């Protein structure tokens, strides 16, 4: 599916056109707290409302959203007879909106996790997404994550990919600097991990390369909060999302989730902590290759990643990734022996299947001891 990209130019002219094109009369607006900082967008939504298009707000969810919150959103969508969905926010808002779209035409009220057990039937509900961070790339992927009974539920369906994406660089201006750094690193790690994934294709590698070039080329302007830098980073994160939509993530992401929960680090912060150590480890351990394309292919891929970073070879690329991490002055947490024990058994084996080199518990433990203090 080819997504349509629109911008905020000319007072969100593209948004007006989208509403006219899909014939929306009542829209479910799924949003997080970031909407409160988007003055121009809020004014535009009020203007749209005055023209007779209903805008039903839904924000009853939290980071790492619960299945029960999605059920409430489905109930509201049905009760208000909504005919379109707009998602505004970070990854959690996107995930909730995706699941509301998927579950809205399912049977029943979703009690006791019923939607999770039903077969997903595609629907044609118009769905527009506007990311307010440059990191997750969720607006470009077929994946959503929600929690039921304290267990992570990975929802996967082509039917949850937004048909239209609104990229508005002004939404990045008010992000705290730590969040800007962390989300930027999430985008970079998506691009790098997708590049070396066993599931990579020529198409996905094209997206990965473009995303790496985009992140590094716009980093300074983005951190300085220039309009050009913000626009470039937003597009780079979106492009990285298109890459992982094809390949999924690999060991870096599999290893970073427990770091986030143990040390309350932002997701992108935890991801770069892992990938900055994984990259040089991979350069030295290509003999562990499990990619069916062979060790030579993996070596070439690691070099190609470095070339996208403007480096001569994989060794230099790995060094540059560490230099980028150091320049951002992100904290390296201190771990206890008990925490190391919890970390080495926390890794999702499904994501390890996407990694091109074999990892066992011993090597994972050694890597965690390099990742953390």
PAKOLDREN-225246 format. One record per residue (C-alpha): residue number from 1; x, y, z. Coordinates in steps of 0.05 Angstrom, whole numbers, m for minus. Layout:
% PAKOLDREN-225246
SERO   seq     east    north       up
SERO   NUM        X        Y        Z
...
% end
This chain:
% PAKOLDREN-225246
SERO   seq     east    north       up
SERO     1        0        0        0
SERO     2       26       68      m19
SERO     3       15      121       34
SERO     4       m2      192       16
SERO     5       41      244       51
SERO     6       12      313       65
SERO     7       41      373      101
SERO     8       17      431      144
SERO     9       29      482       88
SERO    10      m24      534       73
SERO    11      m61      524      139
SERO    12      m65      449      132
SERO    13      m94      451       62
SERO    14      m78      377       54
SERO    15     m119      360      115
SERO    16     m179      396       87
SERO    17     m171      359       21
SERO    18     m166      292       58
SERO    19     m231      304       95
SERO    20     m266      323       31
SERO    21     m237      264       m7
SERO    22     m259      212       45
SERO    23     m325      246       58
SERO    24     m315      246      133
SERO    25     m374      272      174
SERO    26     m352      252      244
SERO    27     m279      237      261
SERO    28     m251      201      322
SERO    29     m190      241      342
SERO    30     m143      196      381
SERO    31      m90      239      414
SERO    32      m41      243      472
SERO    33      m21      304      513
SERO    34       23      331      457
SERO    35      m39      359      423
SERO    36      m42      412      477
SERO    37       23      441      451
SERO    38        1      443      378
SERO    39      m33      511      375
SERO    40      m38      515      300
SERO    41      m67      445      293
SERO    42     m117      457      350
SERO    43     m140      520      316
SERO    44     m148      483      250
SERO    45     m188      427      283
SERO    46     m234      478      314
SERO    47     m243      510      246
SERO    48     m260      443      215
SERO    49     m311      431      271
SERO    50     m345      498      256
SERO    51     m354      475      184
SERO    52     m397      418      207
SERO    53     m348      360      213
SERO    54     m354      327      282
SERO    55     m289      317      320
SERO    56     m295      267      377
SERO    57     m234      268      421
SERO    58     m206      205      454
SERO    59     m145      206      500
SERO    60     m162      156      555
SERO    61      m99      115      548
SERO    62      m28      114      576
SERO    63       41       99      550
SERO    64       45       24      538
SERO    65      m31       26      526
SERO    66      m79      m25      554
SERO    67     m127      m68      514
SERO    68     m183      m41      558
SERO    69     m168       29      533
SERO    70     m174        7      461
SERO    71     m242      m25      478
SERO    72     m265       43      506
SERO    73     m242       75      441
SERO    74     m281       25      400
SERO    75     m343       37      442
SERO    76     m337      112      431
SERO    77     m325      104      356
SERO    78     m389       62      350
SERO    79     m431      103      398
SERO    80     m416      168      361
SERO    81     m423      135      292
SERO    82     m354      159      271
SERO    83     m333      147      200
SERO    84     m259      164      201
SERO    85     m199      165      249
SERO    86     m144      215      260
SERO    87      m86      198      306
SERO    88      m42      253      334
SERO    89       17      237      380
SERO    90       73      189      392
SERO    91       76      113      386
SERO    92       23       98      439
SERO    93      m29      143      406
SERO    94      m14      110      339
SERO    95      m20       40      370
SERO    96      m87       55      402
SERO    97     m115       86      338
SERO    98      m91       27      297
SERO    99     m126      m23      343
SERO   100     m190       18      345
SERO   101     m191       16      269
SERO   102     m179      m60      268
SERO   103     m229      m77      323
SERO   104     m285      m29      304
SERO   105     m319      m78      257
SERO   106     m308     m140      300
SERO   107     m365     m177      334
SERO   108     m384     m164      406
SERO   109     m359     m114      457
SERO   110     m289     m140      466
SERO   111     m299     m164      537
SERO   112     m247     m211      566
SERO   113     m198     m200      509
SERO   114     m247     m224      456
SERO   115     m218     m179      401
SERO   116     m150     m210      410
SERO   117     m178     m279      394
SERO   118     m219     m260      333
SERO   119     m194     m260      262
SERO   120     m181     m190      237
SERO   121     m224     m170      178
SERO   122     m198     m112      136
SERO   123     m241      m49      134
SERO   124     m239       15       93
SERO   125     m245       65      150
SERO   126     m205      127      129
SERO   127     m145      134      176
SERO   128      m97      193      179
SERO   129      m37      196      226
SERO   130        4      255      249
SERO   131       67      237      289
SERO   132       89      289      340
SERO   133      157      257      351
SERO   134      210      238      300
SERO   135      226      168      323
SERO   136      177      111      325
SERO   137      158      111      252
SERO   138       93       78      276
SERO   139       53      117      224
SERO   140       87       75      170
SERO   141       82        5      201
SERO   142       33      m52      206
SERO   143       49      m64      279
SERO   144       17      m42      344
SERO   145       32      m61      416
SERO   146      m20      m62      472
SERO   147      m22      m97      539
SERO   148      m73     m147      566
SERO   149      m68     m180      634
SERO   150        1     m148      641
SERO   151       25     m184      579
SERO   152       49     m151      515
SERO   153        4     m164      456
SERO   154       35     m153      387
SERO   155      m18     m136      336
SERO   156        1     m143      263
SERO   157      m42     m126      204
SERO   158      m34      m89      138
SERO   159     m103      m62      154
SERO   160      m78      m17      209
SERO   161      m29       23      167
SERO   162      m54       95      160
SERO   163      m71      111       88
SERO   164      m50      184       97
SERO   165        6      214      139
SERO   166       10      287      159
SERO   167       81      310      172
SERO   168       84      376      209
SERO   169      154      396      232
SERO   170      127      450      278
SERO   171      103      396      325
SERO   172      175      379      343
SERO   173      192      450      368
SERO   174      165      440      438
SERO   175      195      371      451
SERO   176      243      368      511
SERO   177      315      359      489
SERO   178      321      290      521
SERO   179      260      266      483
SERO   180      287      295      418
SERO   181      353      258      427
SERO   182      320      193      447
SERO   183      269      192      391
SERO   184      323      210      340
SERO   185      364      151      363
SERO   186      303      106      358
SERO   187      297      125      284
SERO   188      371      113      273
SERO   189      369       45      307
SERO   190      308       26      266
SERO   191      346       42      202
SERO   192      409        5      223
SERO   193      374      m57      249
SERO   194      330      m62      189
SERO   195      392      m57      144
SERO   196      425     m118      176
SERO   197      361     m158      189
SERO   198      355     m227      157
SERO   199      289     m202      128
SERO   200      321     m144       90
SERO   201      305     m133       17
SERO   202      332      m85      m35
SERO   203      271      m41      m21
SERO   204      280      m42       54
SERO   205      355      m28       48
SERO   206      339       32        5
SERO   207      294       59       59
SERO   208      346       44      112
SERO   209      401       80       74
SERO   210      357      141       62
SERO   211      337      142      136
SERO   212      410      138      160
SERO   213      431      194      113
SERO   214      370      234      135
SERO   215      382      226      209
SERO   216      456      244      206
SERO   217      446      300      155
SERO   218      392      334      197
SERO   219      418      320      267
SERO   220      449      387      280
SERO   221      390      427      254
SERO   222      341      383      291
SERO   223      377      392      357
SERO   224      381      467      344
SERO   225      306      466      329
SERO   226      309      494      259
SERO   227      249      483      214
SERO   228      291      450      161
SERO   229      324      403      212
SERO   230      257      384      243
SERO   231      226      371      175
SERO   232      285      328      153
SERO   233      285      288      217
SERO   234      210      276      213
SERO   235      218      248      143
SERO   236      279      206      163
SERO   237      240      174      221
SERO   238      182      160      174
SERO   239      228      128      124
SERO   240      260       85      178
SERO   241      189       63      196
SERO   242      179       41      124
SERO   243      242       m1      130
SERO   244      222      m38      194
SERO   245      152      m48      166
SERO   246      186      m96      118
SERO   247      239     m127      162
SERO   248      221     m117      236
SERO   249      274     m100      287
SERO   250      331     m145      312
SERO   251      373     m159      373
SERO   252      384      m86      392
SERO   253      310      m75      403
SERO   254      301     m144      434
SERO   255      354     m126      486
SERO   256      332      m54      499
SERO   257      262      m65      527
SERO   258      285      m91      595
SERO   259      335      m34      600
SERO   260      278       15      591
SERO   261      236      m18      645
SERO   262      293      m27      695
SERO   263      325       42      689
SERO   264      265       84      664
SERO   265      304      103      602
SERO   266      267      127      540
SERO   267      260       72      488
SERO   268      307      105      437
SERO   269      359      117      491
SERO   270      358       44      509
SERO   271      361       23      436
SERO   272      424       64      421
SERO   273      456       38      485
SERO   274      450      m32      454
SERO   275      465      m19      381
SERO   276      528       21      395
SERO   277      557      m42      426
SERO   278      524      m92      379
SERO   279      553      m61      316
SERO   280      627      m70      334
SERO   281      611     m139      364
SERO   282      580     m159      298
SERO   283      640     m135      258
SERO   284      684     m181      300
SERO   285      637     m241      300
SERO   286      612     m251      229
SERO   287      630     m325      235
SERO   288      566     m332      277
SERO   289      526     m317      214
SERO   290      456     m348      209
SERO   291      432     m305      151
SERO   292      420     m354       93
SERO   293      454     m305       47
SERO   294      520     m321       80
SERO   295      577     m289      120
SERO   296      603     m251       60
SERO   297      536     m219       50
SERO   298      533     m198      124
SERO   299      603     m168      120
SERO   300      583     m128       58
SERO   301      519     m105       93
SERO   302      557      m80      154
SERO   303      602      m41      106
SERO   304      542      m13       69
SERO   305      514       13      135
SERO   306      581       48      147
SERO   307      580       77       77
SERO   308      511      107       91
SERO   309      542      138      153
SERO   310      597      168      110
SERO   311      651      119      133
SERO   312      700       76       95
SERO   313      683        9      127
SERO   314      644      m25      182
SERO   315      698      m14      235
SERO   316      696       61      223
SERO   317      620       59      222
SERO   318      617       25      289
SERO   319      665       77      317
SERO   320      623      133      289
SERO   321      560      105      321
SERO   322      595      108      389
SERO   323      618      179      375
SERO   324      547      199      360
SERO   325      524      168      425
SERO   326      579      204      464
SERO   327      563      271      432
SERO   328      491      267      456
SERO   329      514      258      528
SERO   330      462      205      543
SERO   331      471      169      609
SERO   332      499       98      614
SERO   333      461       66      673
SERO   334      496       28      728
SERO   335      470      m43      736
SERO   336      472      m90      796
SERO   337      487     m164      792
SERO   338      414     m178      802
SERO   339      395     m133      745
SERO   340      446     m166      698
SERO   341      414     m233      716
SERO   342      345     m206      698
SERO   343      371     m175      634
SERO   344      403     m237      604
SERO   345      339     m277      607
SERO   346      293     m221      584
SERO   347      306     m222      510
SERO   348      249     m240      463
SERO   349      274     m300      421
SERO   350      227     m281      363
SERO   351      266     m217      351
SERO   352      332     m255      355
SERO   353      308     m296      295
SERO   354      313     m232      254
SERO   355      385     m220      274
SERO   356      439     m243      224
SERO   357      487     m270      277
SERO   358      472     m323      329
SERO   359      465     m299      400
SERO   360      462     m345      461
SERO   361      452     m328      534
SERO   362      526     m323      548
SERO   363      540     m274      492
SERO   364      478     m233      511
SERO   365      503     m229      582
SERO   366      572     m206      559
SERO   367      541     m154      514
SERO   368      498     m127      571
SERO   369      561     m119      613
SERO   370      589      m75      558
SERO   371      524      m37      546
SERO   372      517      m17      619
SERO   373      566        2      673
% end
